[in-house]
């Protein structure tokens, strides 16, 4: 069925009107937040301030077919409610745009095309669908920032914001094609490295042609149906009864040794208690326990905020973006740790983080720390919990979460939880129970440093994996498997890893209860064999070697870059550095 033109008089429901890619482009250029779900065009502007998972996650699916991302992260009930935002439909396979937040360029309708106000008429009332038009070429993603901190070569709906600089920076296959010179290579040292990493991934993983990626998506959705049919989304609450018993034991031992005055030992068991709690908070944050939004939120906040002093809302805002743009240096907050760590040479370019909305400056501190990051990796991670306190309070005090809608109460519930935490931990234990400053210091440091292995587990699955951007044509399942590794361990050690050893599986199906992930592993491995995507699986020690090796490799690149810059400064020959 071909799309009807504007001049047609046959009535058609607004939600069933067919929109072309060019018309969707014009809407986005006009400032609308448009995404595609199961062939339906959704305009979600009115939902942005209510979205419990944060605005940032939605920004990364503007102009894209987000069917797999939405299905992975949302319940059936949530997906059904999205029908209220439908303004039309698309025919056939949708060809993705690069979202504006990632540097996508969108053309508004010109005088020679249909007036854009006809789009608004379509959105506000029933009418005929719009006519066919052409679409803009795909856009490269962010170029590096200049000294003022502004991204260069970026277009806004009102026109050019900045002119391109002479410095090139590539991060995706689209960018590579745009920068390919006609009279010989002129790429910089860092761009050459980026191109090499992209070429390696293109050789290692299935082709990005529509037929191949379409087949991967089809088989991935069939896998999801099989997982549902086998009941692997069903949570067995007896598993959590065992978890609660373990938590109670660890906290009781903490209190016992606290009463005996063995403060270091008490701190050890408190740290182990926090370490274990995070796993269930993670499950609740993904609605993987009861699959009920309110119940899982309450469980998650009680565990994360009341017992751990950390914000579940901050984590969800951060983590949802991570699940959509995994291992993207510009966009994934879970790998944006400059000045302490850089898992890609691209951080040497002082990239602008779209999550933190600031430039991650590769300054003198970063240049020093990153050259030794492979040596500092474990020591820094032992102090990671202190940073989480700061990020949690920053999120809650600034009110970065939704203030209206179904999640309006989360902020106040979380603040109450964090206050409660500091009452029982800060006042009740540190101030009232432990008698002197030295013992308090020992207790705090031991309890917090014991959680260091948790931060190793969190980073282990991604730090050694690809950070290359293969562009808008790569399917969701392929990107998740390309940027995530699993950790092999015996079943009796699953409680130590808490499901984080199955991160590749978890990224494909985030709402599966973690106690079912091992059962899901064989199904995912069969899927990977069928579609030709390598399934990254390493032992814990081997995985750590890969991570430290990646950090050491980037550290060597930092040292080489520093030497090149020193040489250039001495000779004045800037060449292609």
Secondary structure by P-SEA (a helix, b strand, c coil): ccccccccccccccccccccaaaaaaaaaaccbbbbcccbbbbcccccccccccaaaaaaaccccaaaaaaacccaaaaaacccccccccccccccccccccbbbbbccccccccaaaaaaaaabbbbbbbbbbbcccccccccccccccccccccccccccccccbbbbccaaaaaaacccccccccaaaaaaaaaaaaaaaccccccaaaaaaaaaaaaaaaaaaaaaccccccaaaaaaaaaaaaaaaaaaaaaaaacaaaaaaaaaaaaaaaaaaaaaaaaaccccccaaaaaaaaaaaccccccccaaaaaaaaaaaaacccccccccccccccccccccccccccccccccccccccaaaaaaaaacccaaaaaaaaaaaaaaaaaaaaaaaccccccccccaaaaaaaaaaaaaaaaacccccccccccaaaaaaaaaaaaaaaaaaaaaaaccccccccccccccccaaaaaaacbbbbbbccccccccccccaaaaaaacccccccccccaaaaaaaaaaaabbbbbbbcaaaaaaaaaaaaaaaaaaaaaaaaaaaaaaaccccccc
